[in-house]
């Protein structure tokens, strides 16, 4: 018995050492429902358990046995690519926050919500029967290129160290953040079946799809909110080619897909915004 017990200890130690030696970036698939932080904690817990750590606490901040973070928060209701940094790879996450991203968004005309998506309470209902496909395509031109955008009240942005969304849920009054410059590289209408419409978006860092859909509804003399949102690309990582699903959250799969720090800047050159002639 002693022999069999002692043979597992080196294996566990070796596995944990291998995990702690990881340095780089990889992508996972975030499903609808949990927050990005929750998903990251589930990932850390799965990897630590596989490495033989008993009762791992992924939320522990000090003296972490595994240094890991994510670049670019996805809303709870959104799904898609979430880029993860491990070890020294966490220092590369800033490029994920500022780099290009692609989304597919399904919006719904006729209803506005306080969160600007389907998780919120309806605050306004307006007619949308007057809106045509050509109207939408024409208005989208104003939202392409370098534009100014007001972030949603319900967001990961902070005031006095606390997220605006948390302050609102606690009943605090929160003032809207000022409009800030963002970049939209491409914006196309993929499907138009009123009240639903589908947008294909490529944008830079700091851009909020929820604000875009809300602003589009107002520009069309109606209102709108995001019904469904999927991030299909973040930097060089795509949903189809790179995102590991939960059943793949193992050391073996992470090692296969890890983009190591020595490979240089992970951010690809993003395209120039198309010039819009009006």
Phi, psi and omega in degrees: 000318181299322181296315182292324180294316184290335182287337180279335183298310178300324181296316179295313180300317179297318180295317179293319179298319179296320179295316182288343180273354182291136176219112179159198182235147170208170184240144175236166176264123175262126178273167176294144174119286183286160174285166177297322179295319178299316181297318179298319180294322177296318178299311180300317181297318180298316181291319180292321178296319179298326181280359176093011178281124181275135179050056180294145177245092185293342181274355181296129183267318183268146178052047181292140176278347178214115181274118185208145177208171178238154182246102178100099182292134170259135177303156180305320184282350182267161177226173175123206187288127172233116182277132183244136174252137179233141183062227179292348177296338178296336179286344181268357186292337179299329179291332178287327181289324183264344185282180184283149179221152176237141180225153165243121184239133173257119179252161178230120176282155173099344180222132173249147179233163182291333179265354183071010174223184187287351181278345186269180178270141180291126181251344183200142173231131181220157179293152180225003186297337181282348186279129177249166177301319180296322178301313181297312181299324180292316181292330181298335180299327182287344181256013181251140181101210178272115184229169174256138183220136175270121180294155177294152174296316177278098183204176179276358177295153187243153172226124182053039176083357180244144179296143179301321181298322179292317179299319179296317181294336177275357178093007180283150175279129181234127178275147179296142175289150178294156177300144181224156182286134176223165181236133175244114184281321176206148183209112183228149176270114183273322183213142180224101178226078186311136010276000183269148175211150183239129180247144173250122190232135167235125187218172177264189182292152177081001182274138178246118179296324180299320178294320178302310183295320177297314180295323180296317178301316179295320180295337181259021179057038177215212174209165183199160175216163178279123179268325180208141182219128178232127174270117185263347182202140174218114187059230180273000185264126180249157181296317185286322188264331192239335188286120179278127176278166191305323180291349179257010181278071180230161180302320181300312181291322178296316179300321181293323187260354185296129172261107189286159182301328184290348181279002175088192183296123182284346185280128178277164175290127177268156183291157176287141176300140180289138177287132181255122179263121180244000000 
